[in-house]
Amino acid sequence: MTIDFDTIVAANPDCPVRQVGPGLVIMDPAGTATHSLDEVGAFLWNLLDGRHSLGQLVDALVATYEVEPAQATTDVQDFLAQLVAADLVRPA
C-alpha cells in the first residue's frame, strides 16, 4: 500500500485497544501480539476514523505538537506504514 497525502486509513475494528496512561496498547487481530503507542501515537490513532487523510493527520500533528511539517510528514508516513504492516489499520 502506498501512503501519500490523500491516503485515508481506519483503525481495524478487530483490534482491542486499551488506554494506558497517555498511550494505548493495541492487540493485533490474531491476538498474538500487542503494540504500544505513546502519547503522540495515541493522538494519531484517535484520528484514524476513516475520514482523515495523511495530510490532515500531519496538519493536526503540527498544530498540536512542536514539529516541522516535513518531519511530521515523514513520521506519520512511517507510523502508518508500521500500523498497516501489523494489520492494525486498513484502507478506508
N, CA and C atoms as a LAMMPS dump frame, in Angstrom:
ITEM: TIMESTEP
0
ITEM: NUMBER OF ATOMS
276
ITEM: BOX BOUNDS ff ff ff
-5.0000000000000000e+02 5.0000000000000000e+02
-5.0000000000000000e+02 5.0000000000000000e+02
-5.0000000000000000e+02 5.0000000000000000e+02
ITEM: ATOMS id mol type element x y z
1 1 1 N 0.845 -1.182 0
2 1 2 C 0 0 0
3 1 3 C 0.887 1.24 0
4 2 1 N 0.662 2.134 -0.932
5 2 2 C 1.376 3.391 -0.99
6 2 3 C 0.671 4.41 -0.101
7 3 1 N 1.447 5.081 0.727
8 3 2 C 0.871 6.06 1.647
9 3 3 C 1.299 7.45 1.196
10 4 1 N 0.334 8.231 0.696
11 4 2 C 0.614 9.594 0.266
12 4 3 C -0.354 10.546 0.976
13 5 1 N -0.344 11.822 0.61
14 5 2 C -1.147 12.816 1.329
15 5 3 C -2.64 12.55 1.279
16 6 1 N -3.111 11.825 0.278
17 6 2 C -4.541 11.558 0.154
18 6 3 C -4.958 10.229 0.778
19 7 1 N -3.994 9.455 1.256
20 7 2 C -4.298 8.149 1.831
21 7 3 C -5.142 8.3 3.083
22 8 1 N -6.215 7.524 3.131
23 8 2 C -7.092 7.501 4.301
24 8 3 C -7.141 6.062 4.805
25 9 1 N -6.857 5.892 6.077
26 9 2 C -6.95 4.566 6.684
27 9 3 C -7.85 4.663 7.909
28 10 1 N -8.314 3.513 8.337
29 10 2 C -9.158 3.442 9.528
30 10 3 C -8.61 2.357 10.441
31 11 1 N -8.783 2.544 11.728
32 11 2 C -8.38 1.538 12.695
33 11 3 C -9.129 0.243 12.409
34 12 1 N -8.426 -0.873 12.502
35 12 2 C -9.032 -2.179 12.311
36 12 3 C -9.971 -2.443 13.493
37 13 1 N -11.271 -2.622 13.229
38 13 2 C -12.223 -2.818 14.334
39 13 3 C -12.02 -4.134 15.074
40 14 1 N -11.203 -5.033 14.52
41 14 2 C -10.941 -6.316 15.162
42 14 3 C -9.783 -6.257 16.158
43 15 1 N -9.254 -5.059 16.389
44 15 2 C -8.117 -4.886 17.301
45 15 3 C -8.579 -4.29 18.627
46 16 1 N -8.479 -5.056 19.706
47 16 2 C -8.809 -4.495 21.014
48 16 3 C -7.805 -3.4 21.387
49 17 1 N -8.311 -2.317 21.972
50 17 2 C -7.477 -1.176 22.348
51 17 3 C -7.721 -0.858 23.818
52 18 1 N -6.632 -0.59 24.527
53 18 2 C -6.745 -0.221 25.941
54 18 3 C -5.898 1.016 26.199
55 19 1 N -6.5 1.98 26.889
56 19 2 C -5.783 3.198 27.301
57 19 3 C -4.871 2.842 28.463
58 20 1 N -3.599 3.237 28.368
59 20 2 C -2.645 3.036 29.449
60 20 3 C -1.909 4.356 29.637
61 21 1 N -2.29 5.084 30.667
62 21 2 C -1.726 6.423 30.853
63 21 3 C -2.085 7.282 29.652
64 22 1 N -1.101 8.017 29.129
65 22 2 C -1.381 8.846 27.957
66 22 3 C -1.312 8.062 26.64
67 23 1 N -0.917 6.807 26.701
68 23 2 C -0.757 6 25.494
69 23 3 C -1.823 4.934 25.353
70 24 1 N -1.588 4.057 24.378
71 24 2 C -2.52 2.966 24.103
72 24 3 C -1.751 1.667 23.937
73 25 1 N -2.415 0.569 24.242
74 25 2 C -1.913 -0.757 23.91
75 25 3 C -2.96 -1.375 22.996
76 26 1 N -2.498 -1.862 21.85
77 26 2 C -3.399 -2.414 20.837
78 26 3 C -2.976 -3.848 20.556
79 27 1 N -3.946 -4.751 20.548
80 27 2 C -3.664 -6.139 20.205
81 27 3 C -3.973 -6.35 18.737
82 28 1 N -3.119 -7.111 18.063
83 28 2 C -3.381 -7.382 16.655
84 28 3 C -4.616 -8.266 16.524
85 29 1 N -5.211 -8.316 15.323
86 29 2 C -6.461 -9.068 15.164
87 29 3 C -6.326 -10.561 15.439
88 30 1 N -5.131 -11.121 15.275
89 30 2 C -4.93 -12.541 15.551
90 30 3 C -4.799 -12.823 17.045
91 31 1 N -4.621 -11.774 17.838
92 31 2 C -4.474 -11.938 19.273
93 31 3 C -3.12 -12.47 19.678
94 32 1 N -2.127 -12.288 18.824
95 32 2 C -0.811 -12.85 19.093
96 32 3 C 0.25 -11.823 19.479
97 33 1 N -0.022 -10.547 19.276
98 33 2 C 0.975 -9.518 19.582
99 33 3 C 0.283 -8.242 20.043
100 34 1 N 0.958 -7.519 20.927
101 34 2 C 0.463 -6.214 21.351
102 34 3 C 1.431 -5.149 20.857
103 35 1 N 0.893 -3.97 20.666
104 35 2 C 1.661 -2.832 20.18
105 35 3 C 1.367 -1.652 21.098
106 36 1 N 2.416 -1.018 21.582
107 36 2 C 2.263 0.128 22.48
108 36 3 C 2.444 1.418 21.71
109 37 1 N 1.555 2.355 21.944
110 37 2 C 1.657 3.677 21.348
111 37 3 C 1.855 4.695 22.458
112 38 1 N 2.783 5.618 22.234
113 38 2 C 2.986 6.698 23.194
114 38 3 C 1.89 7.744 23.008
115 39 1 N 2.019 8.857 23.692
116 39 2 C 1.003 9.907 23.645
117 39 3 C 0.747 10.404 22.219
118 40 1 N 1.811 10.603 21.448
119 40 2 C 1.649 11.092 20.073
120 40 3 C 1.004 10.021 19.203
121 41 1 N 1.435 8.779 19.37
122 41 2 C 0.822 7.691 18.617
123 41 3 C -0.657 7.55 18.948
124 42 1 N -1.009 7.704 20.224
125 42 2 C -2.413 7.638 20.64
126 42 3 C -3.212 8.791 20.034
127 43 1 N -2.603 9.979 19.998
128 43 2 C -3.245 11.134 19.378
129 43 3 C -3.583 10.83 17.919
130 44 1 N -2.606 10.286 17.19
131 44 2 C -2.849 9.957 15.779
132 44 3 C -3.853 8.811 15.647
133 45 1 N -3.737 7.793 16.485
134 45 2 C -4.653 6.652 16.437
135 45 3 C -6.106 7.118 16.544
136 46 1 N -6.345 8.068 17.422
137 46 2 C -7.709 8.562 17.625
138 46 3 C -8.252 9.317 16.419
139 47 1 N -7.392 9.67 15.48
140 47 2 C -7.829 10.319 14.24
141 47 3 C -8.013 9.318 13.095
142 48 1 N -7.699 8.059 13.332
143 48 2 C -7.799 7.042 12.28
144 48 3 C -9.218 6.489 12.221
145 49 1 N -10.124 7.354 11.785
146 49 2 C -11.544 7.031 11.778
147 49 3 C -12.1 6.807 10.376
148 50 1 N -11.199 6.746 9.394
149 50 2 C -11.649 6.544 8.024
150 50 3 C -12.07 7.818 7.331
151 51 1 N -11.865 8.959 7.976
152 51 2 C -12.238 10.242 7.378
153 51 3 C -11.053 11.184 7.196
154 52 1 N -9.949 10.917 7.907
155 52 2 C -8.797 11.819 7.867
156 52 3 C -7.702 11.264 6.957
157 53 1 N -7.223 12.108 6.053
158 53 2 C -6.13 11.725 5.157
159 53 3 C -4.797 11.906 5.878
160 54 1 N -3.746 11.369 5.292
161 54 2 C -2.415 11.567 5.843
162 54 3 C -2.132 13.057 5.976
163 55 1 N -2.485 13.839 4.983
164 55 2 C -2.272 15.28 5.042
165 55 3 C -2.973 15.915 6.225
166 56 1 N -4.177 15.475 6.522
167 56 2 C -4.914 16.003 7.67
168 56 3 C -4.28 15.559 8.989
169 57 1 N -3.755 14.342 9.021
170 57 2 C -3.055 13.873 10.216
171 57 3 C -1.819 14.719 10.468
172 58 1 N -1.084 15.009 9.398
173 58 2 C 0.11 15.848 9.514
174 58 3 C -0.281 17.234 10.022
175 59 1 N -1.317 17.814 9.447
176 59 2 C -1.766 19.142 9.885
177 59 3 C -2.135 19.138 11.371
178 60 1 N -2.828 18.109 11.821
179 60 2 C -3.227 18.015 13.23
180 60 3 C -2.004 17.856 14.128
181 61 1 N -1.045 17.063 13.687
182 61 2 C 0.174 16.86 14.46
183 61 3 C 0.957 18.165 14.603
184 62 1 N 1.109 18.888 13.505
185 62 2 C 1.832 20.16 13.52
186 62 3 C 1.116 21.186 14.395
187 63 1 N -0.206 21.195 14.357
188 63 2 C -0.979 22.161 15.143
189 63 3 C -0.945 21.849 16.639
190 64 1 N -0.745 20.595 16.998
191 64 2 C -0.819 20.186 18.401
192 64 3 C 0.549 20.056 19.065
193 65 1 N 1.544 19.622 18.302
194 65 2 C 2.879 19.395 18.843
195 65 3 C 3.888 20.276 18.108
196 66 1 N 4.997 20.541 18.735
197 66 2 C 6.037 21.36 18.122
198 66 3 C 6.869 20.487 17.188
199 67 1 N 6.446 20.412 15.944
200 67 2 C 7.143 19.613 14.936
201 67 3 C 7.002 20.318 13.598
202 68 1 N 8.067 20.261 12.811
203 68 2 C 8.051 20.866 11.483
204 68 3 C 7.222 19.993 10.532
205 69 1 N 6.539 20.603 9.566
206 69 2 C 5.701 19.831 8.64
207 69 3 C 6.453 18.71 7.914
208 70 1 N 7.675 18.956 7.47
209 70 2 C 8.421 17.915 6.748
210 70 3 C 8.7 16.717 7.652
211 71 1 N 9.102 16.992 8.896
212 71 2 C 9.361 15.906 9.844
213 71 3 C 8.069 15.184 10.202
214 72 1 N 6.999 15.937 10.396
215 72 2 C 5.705 15.334 10.711
216 72 3 C 5.242 14.42 9.582
217 73 1 N 5.44 14.847 8.34
218 73 2 C 5.044 14.026 7.188
219 73 3 C 5.784 12.698 7.197
220 74 1 N 7.103 12.751 7.367
221 74 2 C 7.903 11.528 7.401
222 74 3 C 7.476 10.635 8.556
223 75 1 N 7.292 11.229 9.725
224 75 2 C 6.913 10.451 10.909
225 75 3 C 5.545 9.795 10.744
226 76 1 N 4.582 10.518 10.217
227 76 2 C 3.233 9.965 10.05
228 76 3 C 3.238 8.876 8.983
229 77 1 N 3.971 9.073 7.894
230 77 2 C 4.059 8.026 6.868
231 77 3 C 4.656 6.755 7.456
232 78 1 N 5.741 6.888 8.226
233 78 2 C 6.37 5.72 8.848
234 78 3 C 5.425 5.054 9.841
235 79 1 N 4.745 5.86 10.638
236 79 2 C 3.8 5.349 11.625
237 79 3 C 2.687 4.554 10.953
238 80 1 N 2.093 5.129 9.911
239 80 2 C 1.012 4.438 9.2
240 80 3 C 1.51 3.164 8.535
241 81 1 N 2.71 3.203 7.966
242 81 2 C 3.268 2.006 7.321
243 81 3 C 3.429 0.878 8.337
244 82 1 N 3.871 1.207 9.548
245 82 2 C 4.014 0.19 10.597
246 82 3 C 2.656 -0.37 11.018
247 83 1 N 1.665 0.499 11.124
248 83 2 C 0.327 0.05 11.506
249 83 3 C -0.29 -0.828 10.422
250 84 1 N -0.09 -0.467 9.17
251 84 2 C -0.602 -1.285 8.051
252 84 3 C 0.085 -2.643 8.067
253 85 1 N 1.405 -2.667 8.232
254 85 2 C 2.151 -3.931 8.239
255 85 3 C 1.688 -4.856 9.366
256 86 1 N 1.265 -4.272 10.482
257 86 2 C 0.8 -5.071 11.634
258 86 3 C -0.695 -5.384 11.548
259 87 1 N -1.363 -4.95 10.471
260 87 2 C -2.796 -5.139 10.264
261 87 3 C -3.644 -4.449 11.337
262 88 1 N -3.11 -3.353 11.901
263 88 2 C -3.862 -2.589 12.891
264 88 3 C -4.757 -1.547 12.234
265 89 1 N -4.434 -1.177 11.016
266 89 2 C -5.268 -0.249 10.241
267 89 3 C -5.451 -0.819 8.845
268 90 1 N -6.47 -0.333 8.197
269 90 2 C -6.8 -0.773 6.835
270 90 3 C -7.187 0.42 5.994
271 91 1 N -7.059 0.302 4.666
272 91 2 C -7.516 1.398 3.804
273 91 3 C -9 1.647 4.038
274 92 1 N -9.366 2.915 4.04
275 92 2 C -10.773 3.262 4.249
276 92 3 C -11.52 3.277 2.927
